[in-house]
Amino acid sequence: MLSEVKQRIKAACQRADRDPDDVKLVAVSKNHKIDEIQEKIIDQGHIILGENRIQEWRSKLELENIEWHLIGNLQRNKVKYCLPFHTIHSLNSQRLADELNKFGKKKNHIFRVLIEVNTSNEPAKQGIAVNKLEGLHDYCQDLDNLKLDGLMTMAPYGTNPEEARAYFVKLRELRDRLGLGNLSMGMSGDFEVAIEEGATIIRVGSAVFR
Ligand SMILES: *Cc1c(COP(=O)(O)O)cnc(C)c1O
């Protein structure tokens, strides 16, 4: 439930001596239908939503006045749909950066992006390898139609919150080293630990829809 998640965010912020206003909740609405999103999220006064698949997201665009976040992998041939996103959390290659920049230039639009980092170094993971992060970061500095606004990561599937902490600490250290702003980390199973480690954006799906 949204209200319960908001309470837990508040409590985690209190423990960490942080202002809850500094933690943005992205309610992840993937796999949920419009009626349910309306009832459980929007009617409760929350308008910040995250989706991970372009096609599914586009079927929900009839929802109005939403701040949309793309949290899943983005294929270059789908960039043309992405103007409505407030933030794209999944930049993971120079080729995707180029494509976004090119389309942004054409449309006179600046894409706000986070680099997704594979902090756990798993071979099958989407994000960029830690040792390639600085290269991608530097590369993006020259792209006028991208605004690099922080980093995103996911803890490995199945890790408990305390195990996840190490990956969140790692992302924070990388963010600090690069002098970036946002840290998008923490999901239903581990958002409290992520807040304790400095998350400025959390992406919570199942817990807000329960
Ligand atoms: C699905 C998803 C979430 C939310 O996961 P929950 O465990 O349901 O909170 C967060 N981030 C990404 C990238 C996701 O794909």
The ligand as an SDF file (V2000), in Angstrom:
LIG
                    3D

 15 15  0  0  0  0  0  0  0  0999 V2000
   10.3160   -3.9910  -11.2830 C   0  0  0  0  0  0  0  0  0  0  0  0
   11.4140   -3.0550  -10.9630 C   0  0  0  0  0  0  0  0  0  0  0  0
   11.4300   -2.3580   -9.7450 C   0  0  0  0  0  0  0  0  0  0  0  0
   10.4100   -2.5610   -8.6550 C   0  0  0  0  0  0  0  0  0  0  0  0
   10.5130   -3.8550   -8.1090 O   0  0  0  0  0  0  0  0  0  0  0  0
    9.6770   -4.2880   -6.8270 P   0  0  0  0  0  0  0  0  0  0  0  0
   10.5090   -5.3670   -6.2220 O   0  0  0  0  0  0  0  0  0  0  0  0
    8.3670   -4.7690   -7.3130 O   0  0  0  0  0  0  0  0  0  0  0  0
    9.5700   -3.1170   -5.9340 O   0  0  0  0  0  0  0  0  0  0  0  0
   12.4650   -1.4610   -9.5440 C   0  0  0  0  0  0  0  0  0  0  0  0
   13.4220   -1.2470  -10.4750 N   0  0  0  0  0  0  0  0  0  0  0  0
   13.4310   -1.9000  -11.6440 C   0  0  0  0  0  0  0  0  0  0  0  0
   14.5190   -1.6100  -12.6240 C   0  0  0  0  0  0  0  0  0  0  0  0
   12.4350   -2.8240  -11.9310 C   0  0  0  0  0  0  0  0  0  0  0  0
   12.4610   -3.4740  -13.1050 O   0  0  0  0  0  0  0  0  0  0  0  0
  1  2  1  0
  2  3  1  0
  2 14  2  0
  3  4  1  0
  3 10  2  0
  4  5  1  0
  5  6  1  0
  6  7  2  0
  6  8  1  0
  6  9  1  0
 10 11  1  0
 11 12  2  0
 12 13  1  0
 12 14  1  0
 14 15  1  0
M  END
$$$$
